[in-house]
Amino acid sequence: MNLQLEQKRVLITGSTGGIGAGLARHFAAEGAYVIVNGRHSEAANAVATAIRDAGGQATVAVGDLMSDTDVERVVDSACATLGGIDILVNNAAAGCSAPGWSGRAASAPG
């Protein structure tokens, strides 16, 4: 499928595993330059390396998006590396309470 993503600069938050990592791989396979984001550099680098090994383009911007300072650092890093961001996929997860769903707190690694 050609989604016309060639050379688009895509920041995918929470892309060190699960759905986010899958999205990162798919965007890269469509020709986008992917910025992998997560809280842990080892996991982010593993996803970016896998993308590059498959012929895609990827870089890493590590940061916890629960921190304003880290948010600024992630955006500044992406913009400095690529000159901007064309697409943002806000996939980062955090603990939350969902009373209408189960009444229990749900959390996911990011």
Secondary structure in CASP SS format (residue, H / E / C, confidence):
PFRMAT SS
TARGET T0000
AUTHOR 0000-0000-0000
METHOD secondary structure of the structure
MODEL  1
M C 1.00
N C 1.00
L C 1.00
Q C 1.00
L C 1.00
E C 1.00
Q C 1.00
K C 1.00
R E 1.00
V E 1.00
L E 1.00
I E 1.00
T C 1.00
G C 1.00
S C 1.00
T C 1.00
G C 1.00
G H 1.00
I H 1.00
G H 1.00
A H 1.00
G H 1.00
L H 1.00
A H 1.00
R H 1.00
H H 1.00
F H 1.00
A H 1.00
A H 1.00
E C 1.00
G C 1.00
A C 1.00
Y E 1.00
V E 1.00
I E 1.00
V E 1.00
N E 1.00
G E 1.00
R C 1.00
H C 1.00
S H 1.00
E H 1.00
A H 1.00
A H 1.00
N H 1.00
A H 1.00
V H 1.00
A H 1.00
T H 1.00
A H 1.00
I H 1.00
R H 1.00
D H 1.00
A C 1.00
G C 1.00
G C 1.00
Q E 1.00
A E 1.00
T E 1.00
V E 1.00
A E 1.00
V E 1.00
G C 1.00
D C 1.00
L C 1.00
M C 1.00
S C 1.00
D H 1.00
T H 1.00
D H 1.00
V H 1.00
E H 1.00
R H 1.00
V H 1.00
V H 1.00
D H 1.00
S H 1.00
A H 1.00
C H 1.00
A H 1.00
T H 1.00
L H 1.00
G C 1.00
G C 1.00
I C 1.00
D C 1.00
I E 1.00
L E 1.00
V E 1.00
N C 1.00
N C 1.00
A C 1.00
A C 1.00
A C 1.00
G C 1.00
C E 1.00
S E 1.00
A C 1.00
P C 1.00
G C 1.00
W C 1.00
S C 1.00
G C 1.00
R C 1.00
A E 1.00
A E 1.00
S C 1.00
A C 1.00
P C 1.00
G C 1.00
END
